[in-house]
Amino acid sequence: MTTTDPERVAWLALSHALGVLADAGRPTPCQVDPDPFTSDERAERQEAALACQPCPARALCLDYAEASAEPFHVWGGIDRAPRSHTRKASQ
């Protein structure tokens, strides 16, 4: 069975690449420590985005984020969180 749904195709490609890298003992930064990639703290997300730069799955990750219109978190080296997503210090 083949699929032409761009989001599903992108997800399958990314999932496959992540599995291959993990099986080879080369997990990606988001597999090693996923918390900064979904943090409410902008500085942590910025560090996560920098950690993505050398990742061999970065382009596939970004492809998936674009295909799925991902509105939050760090994907493919880009912090997609809206500026208002960051918690205020008073909270």
N, C-alpha and C positions, 0 to 999 in steps of 0.2 A: 504494500500500500504506500502510495506517495501522498505527500501533502503539499499544498501551495500556500498555506496560511503563513505569511511572513513571520509572525510572532512565534509560531510553533517551530518553524524551520530554524529560526535564530536560537530559540531555547535549546533545541536538540543539538545544534552545533556547539553551543557554549557548554552544555552539560557533558557532551562527549569529550571536549577538550579538557575540561576540568577533571574528568575521570582519568583520562590518559596521563595528565600531569601528576595527579595524586598517586596513581599506580606506579609511576616512575620515581616516586619519592621527591617530587618537585611541586608540592602544593603551592597554590597561589596565596598572596597575602590575605585575601579575604577568607580563604579556607583555614589559614593558620590562626587568625584572630579576626572574626567577623564583626565584633562590636564596634570598632571605629567607623566602619562602613555604613552603619545604621544609627550612629550616635545623634543625640539631639544637640551636641556641642559642635559648633561650626569648626573650631580649631581641630578637633579630632577628625572630622570629616576631611578637612584640608590635608592633614597628615596621611589619611587613608588614600586620598586621591594621588598624592605624591608616591605612595607605595605601589600604586598601580602602574606607574610609568614603565618599568622594565618587565611587567608581567606578559608572558607569551600569549595569554588569553584575552588581553586588553581589547583588541579590536573586535573579537567575537562578543565580548561583554557589552561593549558600546553598541554593537549592532543589535543585540537583544534589547537593550534599554530604549533604543530608537524605535524598534519594531513594536514594542509593547507600550510605548509612550510612558515609560516609568517616571512617575512624578517625584519620587523621593530617593534618598540614599546615594551612595557613591557607586557609579557604574562606569566602567571603562575609563577611569581616571577623571571623571567629571562629577562634581557634587551637584546633584539634581534637586536638592532640597530647596524649597522656596526660602527666601530670606526670613520670612516670618516664622519659619519652622524652628528656628533656634529659640531655646528657652530663655526667658528673662531671668536675670540674677535674683529677682525678688521671689521667684517661684520656688 
